[in-house]
Amino acid sequence: MPRILMKRHHLSPHLLPADAMAEEEVRKIKPGQAVTVEVKRARNPRQHRLYWALVAVIFDHQTRYASRTDLSDALKVAVGHYEEVGKRGEHVIVRPKSISFANMAQADFEDFFARVVAFVCENIIPGTSDTELRSHLEEMVGADSKAA
């Protein structure tokens, strides 16, 4: 069975197919048949857009990094989202970890994003509060995507 997206019923503790593909797969399950389910919260695409909006704001006001991806990688390393891949003398060589939907659960992304916002407020835009920065990012992403 492929991975499918389910959503919780708004009143009762039941899961419902979130789209046509999920409904088709659920119909293949016989009534009363037990199935194994691994519950993972779906990633929040809006929060992902907020992260990339933050990267864009910083990128547009700096000259150190050649691309937004390079800046994103630097932020990942700065907040500890990396793996050690070797050593060169006394220096540890690190590789930024992925933040893609497939490689990072929503709870982990929420923690990562909070660390990035705190790092930016403390080190890149000192004097800016977490609330002010998040509000600015919300305005950038736009009210039309709040439902995402």
Secondary structure, DSSP 8 states (H G I E B T S, - for coil): -----EEE-SSSS-EEESSHHHHHHHHTS-TT------------HHHHHHHHHHHHHHHTT-SS-SSHHHHHHHHHHHTT-EEEEEEETTEEEEEE---STTTS-HHHHHHHHHHHHHHIIIIISTT--HHHHHHHHHHHH-GGGTT-
